[in-house]
């Protein structure tokens, strides 16, 4: 949680001095802990509280450069310009988003190592419950290549490398070999997120402090979404452990129907 001052409010008719219980509106504070939607990362949600009042943050947007607006639903009390509010993004919502965003950077680097530099990013989604990564490829990767990609990511997780974030001049970022997209949107100073020796990208999103905090990375699907564009969906951390557990339970149940050990199931099905 962080304590900050409300500097502007917008209601249905434009700028307003206050919002009351039951109303929806937008608010700007002098500082914020909430990340807006951007770079594939979904917006934070959470709460604002103040003496006698509470608001639910349902969305966070960046309508113009250097301005972050919070879309609020006033749950109780009255929120006025000049009020001091306590902002709170639930810890595990943030941690899961961070894990999926850092995992996305590791996935991108691993893809290019296994499939070649042509496997460039075409789009992504980073949410608390999953990640999605679209990439350029003329053909489907093999099962062995997907396994190699997954292995490379999990090796970086096990190495527990530091994830560094630096504000650098664009020329220095280029010198470091940072992956860049949407050239026209970058300013002269950029934020570089780096896993030393493995991944360097320009990124304004939220990330973990070390790769080991991801816990586990698991690919759950891969397929084509358009001509020359493919998509990988994956999960990390607790969601990855849960997914592996569900697959293991299905394997055990299937093997149990045949009264054989689970690892003998493929051979028995072939027969």
N, C-alpha and C positions, 0 to 999 in steps of 0.2 A: 504493500500500500504506500501511497505518496500523498502529500498534502499540497494542494495548489489552489490558485485563485481563478474564479470565473471572470473572464474579461469581455464576454459577449454572448448574447442569447438570440436565437431566431425562432419565432413562432410561425403560425399559419400566415400571418399578414406581413412578415418581415421582422426587423429587429424589435425586440421587446425588452423591458426592464426585468421581467420575471416570468417564470413558468410555474403553474400550480398543479396539484395532484390530479392525475388523469390526463394531462396534456402531453402531447408529443412535441419535440422541438430539437433544435441543434444548439450545441454549446461549444465555446472555445475557451480554453484555459491558458494561463501564462506558460504552463508546461504540462506534459502529459506522459503517463506510462503506457498509454494505449497505442498500439500500432495500427495504422490504417491499412486497408486493402491495398496491395501493390506487389508487383513482381511475382505474382502467383500465390502469395500468402494471403489467406483470408483475414478479415479484420478481427481484432480482439473484441470480446464481449466481457461484461463485468458490471460493476456497480460504482456509483458515486454516493457518498453519504455526507451529511452535515448535521449539525445540531437540529433535531426536529424533522429531518427529511431524508429521503432516499430516492435515487433514480436508477433505472436499469439502462445500461448502455447496450443498445441493440445493433449498432453499426458505427464504424469509424471511417471517415472519408478524408481525402485530401483534395478539396475543390480547386485550389490554386497552389502553386509551389510555396513551400514554407508555411502552410496553414493546415492545421488538422482540426476537423470538426467532428464532434461526437453527437450521434443521434440518440436522443434520450426519451425515455418514458418516465414521467414523474410518478413514483409509486405513492409517496406520502409527503406532506409538507409543501413548501414553496421554495423554489430555487431562484435567487436574484443575482444580478450582475454585482460583482464584488464579493460574493460569498466565498468562503474558504471550504473546499471540499476534500474529502479523503477518497482517492481513487484506488480501486482494487480489481485486478485481473486475477481470477482464481489460479492458484499456484500450478495445479496440474494441467489446466487448460494451456497455460503458457509453456510449461515444460514439454508437453506433447507437441505443441506447435514448433518449439525450438528443435526437438528431436527430429521431426519430419523435415524441417528446413535444412538442418545440417546434413541429414541423411540424403536429401535431394542433391546437395552439392557433391557428396561422396558418390552417389549413383551416377551423376553426370560424368565425373572424372573416370569412374570405372568403365562406363559405357565406351568412352573414347579410347581407353586403353585396350579394351577387348575388340571393339568393332572398328576402330580407326577414327581419325579426326573428322570424318564426314558425318559422324553421328552427333550432329549439333542440336542444341536445344531448339524446339519449335513451340514450346509452351509448357506450363506447369501449374499444378495446384498444390498448395501446402495448407492443410487443415489440421486441427488437433487429432483427428481420428485416422488420417491416411495421407498419403502423398501420391501424386500422379505426375508423370513426366512424359511429354511428347518429344520425339526426336526424329530426325531425318534418317531414313534408311530405305534402300531400294528393295531389300528382301528381309525375311524374318530371320532373327538369330536362332541358332540351334539351341537345343536344351542344354548342351554342354557349355555354350557361350553364356547363357543365362546363369548357369551354376557358377561360372568363373566370375561374372559380374557380382553376384551375391557374395562370393567368397572374398573378393577384393575389398568390398565395403566392410564386411565383418572383420577382416584382418585389420583395417584402419580403426575400427571400434575397439578391438582387443589391444591395439597399440596405445590407446588412450591419448592420442595426440592433442595438444592444445589447439583450440580454434581461436585465431587472432582476428581482431577487427581494427582496421586502421583507416583514418581519413588521409588521403594522399592526393598530390597533384596528378592529373590524368596521365601526364608523361611518365611519372614514376610507376603508376599502375600498369601502363603498357610495357614498361621495361621489365616488370616482374612477370609478364606473361599472363595477366588476368584475362579470363574469358569475359567478353563484353557482348551485349546484345542491345538493339535499339539505340544505335550510336547518337542519333539526334537528341535523345533525352538526357544525355549526361552533361554535367557542368564541368568547370575546370578542376574542381576538387571532388573526389569520389570516395565512397566507402568500399574498402577491399576486405573481403572475408577469406581467410586462408587457413587451410590445413597443411602446414609446411611439408613440402615434398610430395604432396598428392593433389591438392585442389586449390586454385586461386580464382576467385570470381568477384566481380562488382555486385554488391547486394546491399539493399537497405533494410532487410528483414531481421527478425530476431533469431539468434543462434545460441547453442550451448557453449559452455566454456571449454569443453573437452569432448572428443569423439566417444570416449568410453561411457559418457552419460546417455548415449543412445540405447545401450544395452544389447539390442539385437535388431538386425535388419532382415526383412523377409519379403521377397517378391511374391505377390499373390496372383498377378495376371500379366500377360503380354500379348498384344495383338495390333492389327492395323486399324487406323481410324480414318485414313484418307490415302490417296495415291502418294507413295513415297514417304508417308508419315506413320510412325508406329507409337504405341503407348505402353508404358510400364506403370503398373500400380503396385504399391508396396506399403508395408506397415513397419513400425518400429516399436521398440520398448515393450510395454505391457500388451499392446495390441498384437505385436508380432508373437509374443509368447502365447497369447490366447489363440491365435490362428494356428500355430504349430500344434497346440493341444487339441484343437478341434480336428485337425487332419489325423493326428495320432489316434484319437478316439474312433474316427471313422475307419481307419485301417484295422484297428483291433476288432471292431464289431464285424467288419467284413471277413476277417480271418477266422473269427469265432464261428461264423455260419458254416465254414468249411472244416472247423475243428483242426486248424493248422496254426503254426507260429506265424505272426504277422509278416515277417520277412520272406516267407515262402509263398506269399499270395501271388506275386507276378508269375512265378513258374507254374503254379497250379492253374491260374487263369489261362495261360498259354496252352496247357494240356486240354 
